[in-house]
Every structure is written in C-alpha cells, then in structure tokens.
Amino acid sequence: MLKHIILWTLKPELSEEEKNTVRRNTKEQLEALAGKIEGLVSIRVHINGLATSNTDMMLDSVFTDKQALARYASHPLHVAAADNYIRPYYSERRCFDFEE
C-alpha cells in the first residue's frame, strides 16, 4: 500500500469565510472520488485542524501502488476537482508519499 499525504496552506488574502468554503468544497470534491478511480483504496480530507496546526487542510489517501497514484494524479475527475476547487486557492502545497 502507498500513502499519499498532502498539506495545503490557503492564500492569506482569502477571508475566513472564503477559506471555509474552499475547505468544504475540497473535502466534498475529493472524497467523492472514492470508488471511482482504480487503485484508490481510501481518501479523506481533514479540514478541522486544531489551533496548534500551521496548515489549513490535509489529504490522507491510500493507493494500492505507485501506478495507482499515477492514475489518480492524471484522472480527469481528480484533475477537474484540483483545477476548480483547490489549485486556485492555495499558497503552499506539501506532499509526503510512502509505502507501508
């Protein structure tokens, strides 16, 4: 199994209301991909971090292997969600992938 973790920091010029909308939309759009992309075992977006957090959202996903992660990255449903609901709004993206 391969874990794919993403941490996003949203643009500072967004209001708190705008950030909350982005968080909710990101969670809804990405979690809706469950069962639609071959090799995607699980996907969860965490949007309610504690006050000690220094980032705005976290993607926690599991894939069967590296090829499944590559399919996900280029899959039209994922690309559409990322292009419309995530990429325009973050200032920083950090990724950590590892095999278990």
N, C-alpha and C positions, 0 to 999 in steps of 0.2 A: 504494500500500500504506500501511496505517496501523499503526504500532507502538503497543502498549498495554503499558506497564511499570507494575507495582505493586511497592512495597516495603512489607513488613509488619514491625512490631515486636510481638513477643508480650508478653502481660501479664507483668509482673515476678514476680507471685506464683506463676506456674507453675514447677514443678520442672524441672530439665534433662531428666528422663525424659519428663515431660508435653510439654515443648517439642519433643522429638524425635518423639514420637508425632504431634503436630499437624503438624510439618513433613512427615513421611512421608505422612500422610493427605491433606494439602493437595496434595502432588505427585501422588499416585495419583489423587485425585478430579478435579483439573483437567486433568491430562494425558490422562485417559480421555475428555475431551470432543473430542479430535482426531477429525475425520471425522464428527462428529455435529451440528455447527452450521454452517449455510450461511454461507459467507464467512469462517470461521475457517481461516486458512492454516496457522498453526503455533502451538503452545502448549508452553511449557516452564516448569517451576518449579524454581528453583535453591535448594537447601537446605543446601549445604555451603560457606558463605562462609568466607573466610579470617579469621584473627584480627583483621585490620585493619578488618573490616566493622563497621558500627554499626547493623545491622538484621538480622533473623532469616531472612527469605525474600524471594525476588524472583520475580515472574511476568514472563516475557518472551513476549509473544504478538504475532501479526501477523494483520491482518484485511484484506480486500480494500478496504474503505472505511468511512466513518463509519456507514453504515446497518448494515453487518455487525457493527460493535462494539455498536450499539444492540440488535440482535437477540440477540447473546451476553449482554449485560447483563440482559436480561429473559427469556432462555430458561429454561424450567423445570429443565433439567438443571444449568445453571450456578447458578441461584438455590438449588436444593437443596444443591449442594456448598458454596456460600458460607455458607448458613444453618446447615448442620450441622457443617462441618469447619473453617471459617475465622473468620467473624464473632464467635463466642463467645470466641475466644481471643486476639485482637489488641488491643493498646492504641493502636496508631497505624497508619494506612494512608496511604501517599503514592502518587499516581498521576501519570504523565507520559505523555501521548499525543502523537504527532507523525506527520506524513506524510513518507514517503520518496519 
